[in-house]
Amino acid sequence: MSEVAAVHPSLVRPLQMVADHPSNELARFSLGKAHYNLGDFVRAREQLVIALEKKADWMVVQILIGRCDLSLGDNASAKAAFERARRLAIEQNHEGPLAEMNQAIGELGG
């Protein structure tokens, strides 16, 4: 008899969305964000990378990947992710995220 691990309630819907539509970047983003909110940065990053592969100019996803890297102690990868997000913020004319990325990069020594 096998035991099934309990799934956090905030993961139920995003897991079902990915099961139903595994190639959908919004489903992957939703699952990644749910993992991020739970502090599971490894699983969050995995899902967010898949979403970003499908939509390379998705600035919010790029920022979250950087935050995952930072939380996982990978400052070099976080800085690279934030620099990509900064470029996207400039290209997409998003002033708030641009300021946030400039600050984050500055705090990482750049």
C-alpha positions in Angstrom: 0.0 0.0 0.0 1.5 3.3 -1.0 1.0 6.6 0.6 0.3 9.7 -1.4 1.9 12.9 -0.1 -0.6 15.6 0.7 -0.6 18.4 -1.8 -0.8 22.0 -0.5 -4.3 23.4 -1.3 -2.7 26.3 -3.3 -1.1 23.8 -5.6 -4.2 21.8 -6.5 -5.5 24.0 -9.3 -2.2 24.9 -10.9 -1.2 21.2 -10.9 -4.5 20.3 -12.6 -3.9 23.1 -15.1 -0.5 21.8 -16.0 -1.8 18.2 -16.2 -4.6 19.4 -18.6 -2.3 21.8 -20.6 1.3 20.9 -20.1 2.5 23.1 -22.9 0.6 26.2 -21.7 2.9 28.9 -20.4 0.2 30.4 -18.2 -0.4 27.1 -16.5 3.4 26.7 -15.9 3.6 30.3 -14.6 0.7 29.6 -12.2 2.3 26.5 -10.8 5.7 28.2 -10.6 4.2 31.2 -8.7 2.3 28.8 -6.4 5.6 27.0 -5.5 7.3 30.4 -5.1 4.7 31.6 -2.7 5.2 28.4 -0.7 9.0 29.0 -0.6 9.8 26.0 -2.8 12.2 27.9 -5.0 13.6 24.9 -6.8 10.2 23.7 -8.1 9.2 27.3 -8.7 12.3 27.9 -10.8 11.7 24.7 -12.8 8.2 25.8 -13.8 9.1 29.4 -14.5 12.0 28.4 -16.8 9.5 26.3 -18.8 7.2 29.3 -19.1 10.0 31.6 -20.1 11.1 29.1 -22.8 7.7 29.5 -24.4 7.5 33.3 -24.0 11.0 34.8 -23.8 9.9 38.4 -23.3 7.9 37.7 -20.2 9.5 40.2 -17.8 7.6 39.1 -14.6 8.7 35.5 -15.1 12.3 36.6 -15.6 12.1 38.6 -12.3 10.7 35.7 -10.4 13.5 33.4 -11.8 16.0 35.9 -10.4 14.3 36.0 -7.1 14.4 32.2 -7.0 18.1 32.2 -7.8 18.7 34.8 -5.1 16.7 32.7 -2.5 18.7 29.7 -3.5 22.0 31.5 -2.9 23.0 31.8 -6.5 23.8 35.5 -6.7 25.5 35.2 -10.1 22.5 33.7 -11.7 20.2 36.1 -9.9 22.2 39.0 -11.2 22.1 37.7 -14.8 18.3 37.1 -14.5 17.8 40.6 -13.2 19.9 42.1 -16.0 17.7 40.3 -18.5 14.6 41.6 -16.7 16.1 45.1 -16.8 16.5 44.9 -20.5 12.9 43.7 -20.9 11.7 46.5 -18.7 13.5 49.0 -20.9 12.1 47.4 -24.1 8.6 47.3 -22.7 8.7 50.7 -21.1 8.0 49.5 -17.5 9.4 52.1 -15.1 8.6 50.4 -11.8 10.2 47.1 -12.6 13.1 48.9 -14.2 13.8 50.8 -10.9 13.4 47.5 -9.0 15.9 45.7 -11.2 18.4 48.6 -11.0 18.2 48.4 -7.2 18.5 44.6 -7.1 21.5 44.6 -9.5 23.1 47.4 -7.4 22.7 45.3 -4.3 24.4 42.4 -6.0 27.4 44.5 -6.9 26.5 45.6 -10.4 
